[in-house]
């Protein structure tokens, strides 16, 4: 039996573990997740009767393997599609049609975290939540890996280690890893070179419906303070009838500038921007709000294949959208499936 340790319960690692399980690999899998939830930036929260995806907004049908995974290989009960189109706006906030609907825009009635829950649920993996990895260890003689969490507990030994955090956090862990190898240095350098866009998100609820023809609005100029607005009421089961819930994501520059500002002030600013863009002054005064900052939201670079392969030769596998080369949920899932395939072949 192969012992596999996994850092992070994101979409990519969930897909990889699922693929290993369905490939018939005899493995014992242990997953350490720093937060209380699953699926990384494909995150869902609930508030009273509301369900909302406040990180990734949806998974689109842009990859055949991912479409097959969601509609055939996994139970598709509760899979919902925001069928309304995506419109655009410019630096002045002027809205216009003009962008394709991005194929299907899928979530679940219970939110996007269902993806990881259903993937892990089809395996025998043990998932430890609220367990943050502090140190990676490697025994060169035994060719095994170990993990120490922030409580001082040791996990392992593992024959294989999968690392799913964003590139900067992966690089930070590897910089202090007890792993003396040129492959470590190469991977640290490569992961450190992957840049990210930061996103600060406001969640705005209203006790009235919005009469607009679109699901989402995207700033194609990347010059407005807001980069994205979407309506969670377009996803069945997320918002009660007659109410509205907006996800308003600031652009990178605004998010970096205001990341450590008072959250309530940030919410007020973004509510004002949303009111101006949508053209409805009622949006300046939401009756309930939430917020979240994503310091490492969208990778803008791809990990070089050679750095990844050198680490894999020694038993450490990195995965995620930053490895797959595109800041999309379907990219993370595809990368996880492909990583699971390669690892299954190796084992």
C-alpha positions in Angstrom: 0.0 0.0 0.0 1.3 3.5 -0.9 1.0 6.1 1.8 0.1 9.5 0.3 0.0 12.8 2.2 -1.8 15.8 0.8 -1.4 19.5 1.7 -4.7 21.3 1.1 -8.2 20.1 0.2 -8.6 22.2 -2.9 -10.4 21.3 -6.1 -7.2 19.9 -7.7 -6.2 17.7 -4.8 -9.8 16.4 -4.5 -9.8 15.5 -8.2 -6.4 13.8 -7.9 -7.4 11.7 -4.9 -10.6 10.8 -6.6 -8.8 9.8 -9.8 -6.3 7.7 -7.8 -9.2 5.9 -6.0 -11.1 5.2 -9.2 -7.9 4.0 -10.9 -7.6 1.1 -8.5 -4.4 2.3 -6.8 -3.9 0.7 -3.4 -3.3 3.8 -1.3 -3.8 5.3 2.1 -4.5 9.0 1.7 -4.2 11.6 4.5 -5.3 15.2 3.7 -4.3 18.2 5.9 -6.5 21.3 5.3 -5.8 24.5 7.1 -9.3 25.9 7.0 -12.6 24.4 8.1 -13.9 24.0 4.6 -13.1 22.1 1.4 -12.4 23.2 -2.2 -10.0 26.1 -1.6 -11.1 29.3 -3.4 -14.2 27.6 -4.7 -15.7 28.6 -1.4 -19.3 28.6 -0.2 -20.9 30.2 2.9 -24.4 30.2 4.3 -26.4 32.8 6.1 -29.9 32.0 7.2 -31.7 31.1 3.9 -28.8 32.3 1.7 -26.1 30.2 0.0 -23.4 31.9 -1.9 -20.2 31.2 -3.7 -17.9 34.0 -2.6 -14.6 32.9 -4.2 -14.8 31.2 -7.6 -18.2 32.1 -9.0 -18.9 28.9 -11.0 -17.3 26.2 -13.0 -17.8 26.5 -16.7 -18.1 23.7 -19.3 -14.8 24.5 -21.1 -13.1 21.1 -20.6 -14.6 17.7 -21.7 -13.0 15.8 -18.8 -14.5 18.2 -16.3 -17.9 18.1 -17.9 -17.8 14.3 -17.8 -16.7 14.4 -14.2 -19.6 16.7 -13.1 -22.4 15.3 -15.2 -21.5 11.6 -15.5 -18.9 10.3 -13.0 -20.3 12.3 -10.0 -23.9 12.5 -8.8 -25.3 15.5 -10.6 -28.2 16.0 -8.1 -28.4 19.6 -7.2 -26.2 20.7 -10.1 -27.5 24.1 -11.2 -26.8 26.4 -14.2 -26.9 30.2 -14.1 -28.3 30.5 -17.6 -28.5 34.3 -17.8 -25.7 35.9 -19.9 -22.6 37.8 -18.8 -22.5 41.5 -19.9 -19.5 43.8 -19.9 -18.8 47.3 -18.5 -16.0 49.7 -19.2 -13.8 52.0 -17.1 -16.7 54.5 -16.8 -19.1 51.8 -15.6 -21.2 51.8 -18.8 -22.9 48.3 -19.2 -23.4 46.6 -22.6 -24.0 43.1 -23.9 -21.2 41.6 -25.8 -19.7 38.6 -24.1 -20.6 35.0 -24.6 -22.4 33.2 -21.8 -19.2 31.1 -21.0 -21.1 27.9 -21.9 -22.6 26.4 -18.7 -22.0 28.3 -15.5 -22.4 25.5 -13.0 -22.7 25.5 -9.2 -24.8 23.4 -6.9 -27.8 24.2 -4.8 -25.6 23.7 -1.8 -22.7 25.7 -3.4 -19.4 25.0 -5.2 -17.8 23.3 -2.2 -20.0 20.3 -3.2 -17.4 19.5 -5.8 -14.6 18.6 -3.3 -17.1 17.1 -0.8 -18.4 14.7 -3.5 -14.9 13.9 -4.8 -13.5 13.1 -1.4 -16.7 11.4 -0.5 -16.0 8.8 -3.2 -12.7 7.9 -1.6 -11.4 6.5 1.6 -9.2 9.5 2.2 -8.9 10.8 5.8 -9.3 14.6 5.8 -8.1 16.6 8.8 -9.6 20.1 8.8 -8.2 23.1 10.6 -4.7 21.5 10.4 -2.1 23.9 9.1 1.1 22.4 7.8 4.2 24.2 9.2 7.1 22.0 8.1 7.8 19.5 5.4 10.3 16.8 6.1 12.1 14.3 3.8 14.0 11.2 4.7 16.4 10.6 1.8 17.5 7.2 3.0 13.9 5.9 3.5 12.6 8.0 0.6 9.6 9.1 2.7 8.0 12.4 3.6 6.5 13.8 6.8 4.5 16.8 7.8 4.4 18.8 11.1 1.4 21.0 11.8 1.3 24.2 13.8 0.2 22.2 16.9 3.5 20.2 16.7 1.8 17.0 15.6 3.7 14.9 13.1 1.9 13.2 10.2 3.4 10.4 8.1 5.6 8.9 6.9 4.3 9.2 3.4 5.7 7.6 0.2 4.3 10.4 -1.9 3.4 14.0 -1.1 0.9 16.2 -3.0 1.0 20.0 -2.4 -2.1 22.0 -3.4 -1.6 25.5 -1.8 -1.2 28.6 -4.1 2.3 29.0 -5.5 3.6 31.6 -2.9 2.4 29.4 0.0 3.9 26.3 -1.6 7.2 28.2 -2.1 7.2 29.3 1.5 6.7 25.8 2.8 9.5 24.5 0.5 11.9 27.2 1.5 12.0 25.8 5.0 11.5 22.2 4.1 13.9 19.6 5.5 14.6 18.4 2.0 18.1 18.8 0.7 17.8 18.6 -3.1 18.4 20.6 -6.2 14.8 19.8 -7.2 13.6 21.7 -4.1 15.6 24.8 -5.0 14.4 24.6 -8.6 10.8 24.3 -7.5 11.1 27.1 -4.9 12.5 29.5 -7.6 9.8 28.5 -10.1 6.9 28.8 -7.7 8.2 32.1 -6.4 8.1 33.5 -9.9 4.3 32.8 -10.3 2.5 36.1 -9.7 -1.0 36.5 -8.5 -3.9 39.0 -8.7 -5.4 39.9 -5.3 -9.2 40.2 -5.0 -11.2 41.8 -2.2 -14.9 40.7 -2.3 -18.1 42.2 -0.9 -21.3 40.2 -0.5 -24.4 42.4 -0.6 -27.9 41.3 0.2 -31.2 43.1 -0.6 -34.8 42.3 0.2 -36.0 43.1 -3.3 -35.4 41.6 -6.7 -33.3 43.2 -9.5 -34.9 43.6 -12.9 -31.8 43.1 -15.1 -31.2 40.6 -17.9 -27.7 39.3 -16.9 -26.2 37.0 -14.4 -22.8 38.7 -14.3 -20.9 41.9 -15.3 -17.2 41.9 -16.1 -14.9 44.8 -16.7 -13.1 43.9 -19.9 -10.9 47.1 -19.7 -9.5 46.1 -16.2 -9.5 49.9 -15.4 -12.5 50.1 -13.2 -12.2 49.7 -9.4 -14.6 46.7 -9.7 -13.7 43.8 -11.8 -16.8 41.6 -11.5 -20.4 41.6 -10.2 -22.7 38.6 -10.2 -26.1 37.7 -8.9 -26.4 34.6 -6.7 -30.2 34.6 -7.2 -29.5 33.3 -10.7 -28.4 30.0 -9.1 -31.4 27.8 -8.0 -31.5 27.3 -4.3 -29.1 30.1 -3.3 -31.4 33.0 -2.6 -35.1 33.1 -1.7 -37.6 34.5 -4.3 -37.9 38.2 -4.3 -34.5 38.9 -2.9 -31.1 39.7 -4.4 -27.5 38.8 -3.4 -24.6 40.4 -5.2 -21.0 39.2 -5.3 -18.8 42.3 -6.0 -15.1 41.7 -6.6 -12.7 44.6 -6.7 -9.9 44.6 -9.3 -6.3 43.8 -8.3 -5.0 47.4 -7.8 -8.0 48.4 -5.7 -7.8 45.2 -3.7 -4.1 45.7 -2.9 -4.6 49.3 -2.0 -7.5 48.6 0.4 -6.7 45.1 1.5 -6.0 46.1 5.1 -8.6 48.9 5.3 -11.7 48.7 7.6 -13.8 46.0 6.0 -17.1 47.9 6.6 -15.6 50.9 4.7 -14.6 48.6 1.8 -18.1 47.1 1.7 -19.6 50.6 1.5 -17.2 51.7 -1.3 -18.0 48.6 -3.3 -21.8 48.9 -2.7 -21.5 52.5 -4.1 -19.6 51.2 -7.2 -22.2 48.5 -7.7 -25.1 51.0 -7.5 -23.4 53.2 -10.1 -22.6 50.3 -12.5 -26.0 48.6 -12.3 -27.8 51.9 -12.2 -29.9 51.4 -9.1 -29.3 53.7 -6.1 -31.0 51.2 -3.8 -27.9 49.1 -4.0 -26.0 51.6 -1.9 -27.8 50.4 1.2 -27.7 46.6 1.6 -29.6 45.1 4.5 -26.9 42.5 5.2 -23.2 42.1 4.0 -20.2 39.8 4.2 -16.7 40.1 2.9 -13.5 38.2 2.1 -10.0 39.1 0.9 -8.2 36.7 -1.4 -4.5 37.7 -1.4 -3.6 34.9 -3.8 -6.7 34.8 -5.9 -5.8 34.4 -9.6 -2.4 33.1 -10.8 -1.1 34.9 -13.9 1.8 32.6 -14.7 2.3 28.8 -15.2 4.8 26.6 -13.4 7.5 25.4 -15.8 7.0 21.7 -16.5 10.7 20.9 -15.9 10.5 22.1 -12.3 7.4 20.1 -11.6 8.8 16.9 -13.1 12.1 17.2 -11.2 10.1 17.3 -7.9 7.9 14.4 -9.0 10.9 12.2 -9.5 11.6 12.6 -5.8 8.0 12.0 -4.7 6.6 15.5 -4.3 3.8 16.6 -6.7 2.4 20.1 -6.9 -1.0 20.8 -8.4 -3.6 23.5 -8.8 -4.7 26.1 -11.3 -1.2 27.7 -11.1 0.2 24.4 -12.3 -2.5 24.0 -15.0 -1.8 27.4 -16.4 -5.1 29.3 -16.1 -7.0 30.9 -13.2 -10.1 28.9 -13.6 -11.9 26.2 -11.5 -12.2 23.8 -14.4 -8.4 24.2 -14.9 -7.7 23.1 -11.3 -10.0 20.1 -11.7 -8.4 19.1 -14.9 -5.0 19.5 -13.5 -6.0 17.3 -10.5 -7.4 14.6 -12.8 -4.2 14.7 -14.9 -2.0 14.5 -11.9 -3.9 11.6 -10.6 -3.5 9.8 -13.9 0.3 10.4 -13.9 0.7 9.3 -10.3 -1.4 6.2 -10.9 0.8 5.2 -13.8 3.9 5.8 -11.7 2.6 3.7 -8.8 
